[in-house]
Amino acid sequence: VSFFFRFPAKCDNDFVNSNAPNVTKVLAVAAVDTLQWATDQKFGIKWPNDIVCSGCKVGGILARAVPFNGRLEGIIVDIGI
């Protein structure tokens, strides 16, 4: 699954640059919470981008920056389980 996260134009560059790394972390936590809710398995996160179960990688998250006119416009985030 792919998501495109766009920072609102009113956000200044300092805000965007300091919060961009949090996008993958938030998605990883949400994925683990959802997997644990939907199954009886225990999942975890091996930072920065792996989802694990019983010590084995079962998923991953990739992120790509989308620059536009010298500004980080958004982030494309892919997750595979």
Secondary structure, DSSP 8 states (H G I E B T S, - for coil): -EEEEE--TTS-HHHHHHHTTHHHHHHHHHHHHHHHHHSSS-EEEETTTEEEETTEEEEEEEEEEEEETTEEEEEEEEEE-
